[in-house]
Amino acid sequence: MAGDPILIAPSLLASDFSRLAEEIHRVEEAGADALHLDIMDGHFVPNLSYGLPVVEAVRRVTSLKLDTHLMLSDPARYLRAFRDAGADSLTVHLEVETPVEDLIAGIGEVGAECGVAVNPATPVLPLRPLLGSLDLVLVMSVEPGFGGQSFRPEVLDKVRQVRSWAAADGAEVVIEMDGGIGPATAEACRAAGATMLVSGSALFGAPDAAGVIASLRGG
């Protein structure tokens, strides 16, 4: 994992939805590696975002990977639907009631890359035996559900732990961070071992998206 390139995934929730295709093309041209799609059900998290029709619309206007974060109480019901809508990776939460092993198997059955997310208060120890089955671990650096929160640096210890386990186990897993990430916090994320950074308002709100992406990468 040492020396892995830093991937940047703009969070679509922070974009101007009245100009969605234009916003997507702007970050695409600026060098984004993926688009991060926050799917919220108003139950697992106290907010609603968007669903399948928006994912389908995004898929029609970009070839970027769609990094799809399912903040849903019952993600198993929707794995096939989001995959069919164009999601390339599906990330589910360790905190949901469905056994995570069943969700991992379900994601494999629909042919998507598989991720598991943990909230700031959730220990990462249960992920240790699963790393060989995962493509991605998402460490939330804010409470999921709302944008604009401040970065929580204490979660960096979890990133270091997952990176250490992955290196010891030879697991090829992307370590993603999401929440309060911008040029001021990205360096600490990279140093801890994150290899994919999600950025919302810091990126979509900037006139020079390419400059922000370069800064997030450490350039």
C-alpha positions as CSV (number, residue, x, y, z in Angstrom):
1,M,0.0,0.0,0.0
2,A,3.0,2.3,0.5
3,G,3.2,4.7,-2.4
4,D,-0.3,4.1,-3.6
5,P,-1.8,7.0,-5.6
6,I,-4.2,9.3,-3.7
7,L,-7.6,9.0,-5.4
8,I,-10.1,11.9,-5.2
9,A,-13.8,11.4,-5.1
10,P,-15.9,14.7,-5.2
11,S,-19.1,14.3,-3.1
12,L,-22.0,15.0,-5.4
13,L,-24.2,16.0,-2.5
14,A,-22.3,19.3,-2.4
15,S,-22.8,20.1,-6.1
16,D,-25.3,22.5,-7.6
17,F,-28.1,20.1,-8.6
18,S,-29.6,22.6,-10.9
19,R,-26.5,22.2,-13.0
20,L,-25.7,18.6,-12.3
21,A,-24.1,17.5,-15.6
22,E,-22.1,20.7,-15.8
23,E,-20.8,20.2,-12.2
24,I,-19.9,16.6,-13.0
25,H,-18.0,17.6,-16.1
26,R,-16.2,20.4,-14.2
27,V,-14.7,18.0,-11.6
28,E,-14.1,15.3,-14.2
29,E,-12.0,17.8,-16.2
30,A,-10.3,18.9,-13.0
31,G,-8.9,15.3,-12.5
32,A,-11.4,13.6,-10.2
33,D,-11.0,9.8,-10.1
34,A,-14.5,8.9,-9.0
35,L,-17.8,10.5,-7.9
36,H,-19.0,9.8,-4.4
37,L,-22.7,9.3,-4.2
38,D,-24.4,9.7,-0.8
39,I,-27.6,7.6,-0.6
40,M,-29.5,8.5,2.6
41,D,-32.9,7.0,3.6
42,G,-33.9,9.3,6.4
43,H,-33.8,6.4,8.8
44,F,-30.3,5.1,9.2
45,V,-29.2,8.7,9.0
46,P,-31.5,11.7,9.8
47,N,-31.5,13.1,6.3
48,L,-32.8,12.2,2.8
49,S,-30.7,12.7,-0.3
50,Y,-31.4,11.1,-3.6
51,G,-32.0,7.7,-5.1
52,L,-32.0,5.5,-8.2
53,P,-33.1,8.1,-10.8
54,V,-30.3,10.4,-9.9
55,V,-27.7,7.6,-10.0
56,E,-29.0,6.6,-13.4
57,A,-28.8,10.2,-14.6
58,V,-25.2,10.6,-13.3
59,R,-24.2,7.3,-15.1
60,R,-25.5,8.7,-18.4
61,V,-23.2,11.8,-18.3
62,T,-19.9,10.4,-16.9
63,S,-17.5,7.5,-17.2
64,L,-16.1,8.1,-13.8
65,K,-16.4,5.4,-11.2
66,L,-19.5,5.8,-9.1
67,D,-18.5,5.3,-5.5
68,T,-21.9,4.7,-3.9
69,H,-22.3,5.0,-0.2
70,L,-25.5,3.4,1.0
71,M,-26.5,5.0,4.3
72,L,-29.6,2.7,4.5
73,S,-31.1,0.7,7.2
74,D,-31.7,-2.2,4.9
75,P,-29.2,-2.0,2.1
76,A,-29.6,-5.6,1.0
77,R,-33.0,-4.7,-0.6
78,Y,-31.3,-2.3,-2.9
79,L,-27.9,-3.7,-3.9
80,R,-29.1,-5.0,-7.3
81,A,-31.1,-1.9,-8.0
82,F,-28.1,0.5,-7.4
83,R,-25.8,-1.8,-9.3
84,D,-28.2,-1.8,-12.3
85,A,-28.5,2.0,-12.0
86,G,-24.8,2.3,-12.7
87,A,-23.0,2.0,-9.3
88,D,-19.5,0.6,-9.6
89,S,-18.8,0.2,-5.9
90,L,-21.3,-0.3,-3.1
91,T,-20.4,0.6,0.4
92,V,-22.6,-0.5,3.3
93,H,-22.3,0.3,7.0
94,L,-21.0,-2.1,9.7
95,E,-23.6,-0.6,12.0
96,V,-26.7,-2.0,10.2
97,E,-28.6,-5.0,11.6
98,T,-27.9,-7.3,8.6
99,P,-24.8,-9.3,9.2
100,V,-22.0,-7.7,7.3
101,E,-20.9,-11.0,5.8
102,D,-24.3,-11.4,4.2
103,L,-24.0,-7.9,2.7
104,I,-20.5,-8.6,1.4
105,A,-21.8,-11.7,-0.3
106,G,-24.7,-9.8,-1.8
107,I,-22.5,-7.2,-3.2
108,G,-20.4,-9.9,-4.8
109,E,-23.4,-11.5,-6.3
110,V,-24.4,-8.2,-8.1
111,G,-20.9,-7.8,-9.4
112,A,-19.9,-4.5,-7.7
113,E,-16.8,-3.6,-5.8
114,C,-17.4,-4.0,-2.1
115,G,-16.9,-1.5,0.7
116,V,-17.7,-1.4,4.4
117,A,-18.1,1.9,6.2
118,V,-17.6,2.7,9.9
119,N,-19.0,5.7,11.8
120,P,-16.6,7.7,14.1
121,A,-17.7,5.9,17.2
122,T,-17.5,2.4,15.7
123,P,-14.4,0.2,16.4
124,V,-12.7,-1.2,13.3
125,L,-11.7,-4.5,14.9
126,P,-14.6,-6.4,13.3
127,L,-13.2,-5.5,9.9
128,R,-9.9,-7.3,10.5
129,P,-11.0,-10.8,9.3
130,L,-13.0,-9.3,6.4
131,L,-10.2,-7.3,4.7
132,G,-9.5,-10.0,2.2
133,S,-13.1,-9.8,1.0
134,L,-13.2,-6.1,0.7
135,D,-12.2,-3.6,-2.0
136,L,-12.7,-0.6,0.2
137,V,-12.9,0.5,3.8
138,L,-14.6,3.8,4.4
139,V,-13.7,5.5,7.7
140,M,-16.1,8.3,8.4
141,S,-14.5,11.4,9.8
142,V,-17.9,13.0,10.7
143,E,-21.2,11.6,11.7
144,P,-22.9,10.6,8.4
145,G,-26.1,12.3,7.3
146,F,-25.2,16.0,6.9
147,G,-22.5,17.9,5.1
148,G,-20.5,20.8,6.5
149,Q,-19.4,19.1,9.7
150,S,-15.9,19.6,11.2
151,F,-13.3,16.8,10.7
152,R,-12.7,14.6,13.7
153,P,-9.0,13.8,13.9
154,E,-9.4,11.0,16.4
155,V,-10.5,8.7,13.6
156,L,-7.1,8.8,12.1
157,D,-6.0,6.1,14.5
158,K,-8.5,3.8,12.9
159,V,-7.1,4.5,9.5
160,R,-3.6,3.7,10.8
161,Q,-4.9,0.4,12.2
162,V,-6.6,-0.7,9.1
163,R,-3.6,0.2,7.0
164,S,-1.4,-1.9,9.3
165,W,-3.7,-4.9,9.2
166,A,-3.9,-4.6,5.4
167,A,-0.2,-4.5,5.0
168,A,0.3,-7.5,7.4
169,D,-2.4,-9.5,5.6
170,G,-1.4,-8.5,2.1
171,A,-4.9,-7.2,1.5
172,E,-5.3,-4.9,-1.5
173,V,-7.9,-2.6,0.0
174,V,-8.5,1.1,-0.6
175,I,-8.8,3.1,2.6
176,E,-11.3,5.9,2.1
177,M,-12.1,8.9,4.3
178,D,-15.2,11.1,4.1
179,G,-16.2,14.1,6.1
180,G,-14.7,17.5,6.6
181,I,-11.9,16.9,4.1
182,G,-10.2,19.7,2.3
183,P,-6.7,21.0,1.7
184,A,-6.3,21.7,5.5
185,T,-7.1,18.2,6.6
186,A,-5.9,16.1,3.7
187,E,-2.3,15.9,4.7
188,A,-3.1,14.2,8.0
189,C,-5.4,11.7,6.2
190,R,-2.7,10.8,3.7
191,A,-0.1,10.5,6.4
192,A,-2.4,8.1,8.3
193,G,-2.7,5.8,5.3
194,A,-5.9,6.9,3.5
195,T,-5.7,6.3,-0.2
196,M,-9.0,7.8,-1.3
197,L,-10.4,11.1,-0.1
198,V,-14.0,12.3,-0.4
199,S,-14.4,16.1,-0.6
200,G,-17.6,18.0,-0.9
201,S,-18.0,21.7,-0.3
202,A,-14.2,22.3,-0.3
203,L,-14.1,21.1,-3.8
204,F,-17.4,22.0,-5.4
205,G,-17.4,25.4,-3.7
206,A,-14.0,26.3,-5.1
207,P,-13.6,28.2,-8.4
208,D,-10.4,26.2,-9.1
209,A,-11.4,22.6,-8.7
210,A,-8.2,21.4,-10.3
211,G,-6.1,23.3,-7.8
212,V,-8.1,21.8,-4.9
213,I,-7.7,18.3,-6.3
214,A,-4.0,18.8,-6.7
215,S,-3.8,20.0,-3.1
216,L,-5.8,17.1,-1.8
217,R,-3.4,14.7,-3.5
218,G,-0.4,16.5,-1.9
219,G,0.8,18.1,-5.1
